[in-house]
């Protein structure tokens, strides 16, 4: 291991902590020491004036509150579960605090953790790592300190090889290419692997219910948080909007105009506009579609006459949406393949959508959530129970 340390930047932890981590004992799931640490971390984030600038930092802080963690514990009240060992996390480069949720859920599962944080700098990432580093200097968190390293290193297969060779679980976030590359680094025979490859998400809006029942400004803010907050890079961000109802045209104007009002501080770079236009023209060369835009190129709407898998090869970010008018829910099935992750909705009932999915059993759609909740993290992600997959059951007969 010594030869890789020159390539690793330790934001939290040290080479000594990393060296000893394989020998550190696992914890029980939802150990009180972990809950205490995460709750204290929550309080420190909420006290930070800088953190208040970033809604994702505040959201993470609320997720880490003791009340929320104890509520989660009730759902996983498995006294016979222990951690698997050390988890090696590869965090995605486009969601600043994804690493924090990955780390926290593995801690709650009873594991020590080495988390590779992206090289790209995000202020909220640096802030959170700094708060964690200070907390781990306290004697009360000595048990946590010997079980956590937050690191950065440039893409280097030898480093990934070395860290993969000592882990009990490996979590790969970041898309198909990242998964394929990291999988070149072998795991120990008993280690398990959890991957989060490329996914996309869709949104269904009942125009009539939107017009009659929804606060337009609040709904726009919720949709903004689902999309523009991460430049539409998150797998949870809807890329395809399906409209139901009689008053669709009236609802569309209100919806998109209200969303545009939320974009005063959103900066669209020229390269982003060019990418969106390039994607549209390439798609339009082979498909029947119409390009609409709302006031400027911050929002580009591509209306498709037929909803099928052809749109999936031409997904884009930075405010690029495909729109389709549907008469029934059945029409969404062609885009509910295995890569479809989240179905968000406005003006429909969760139960109605759930019954539709279980009746039609598509290969995709792992989450059904109202607009504004697509990025809310849960230990069940992409249809996988992370607490269970990152822990082991001790059978006693």
Secondary structure, 3 states (H helix, E strand, C coil): CHHHHHHCEEEECCHHHHHHHHHCCCCECCCHHHHHHHHHHHHHHHHCCCHHHCHHHHHHHHHCCHHHHHHHHHHCCCCCEEECCEEEEECCCCCCCHHHHHHHHHHHCCCEEEEECCCCCCHHHHHHHHHHHHHCCCHHHHHHHCCEEEEECCCCHHHHHHHHHCCCEEEEECCHHHHHHHCCCCCCCCCEEEEECCCEEEEEEEHHHHHHHCCHHHHHHHHHHHHHHHCCCCCCCEEEEEEECCCHHHHHHHHHHHHHHHHCCCCCCHHHHHHHHHHHHHHHCCCCEEEEECCCCCCEEEEECCCCHHHHHHCCCCCEEEEEECCCHHHHHHHCCCCEEEEEEECCCHHHHHHHHHHHCCCCCCEEEECCCCCCCCCEECCEEHHHHCEEECCCC
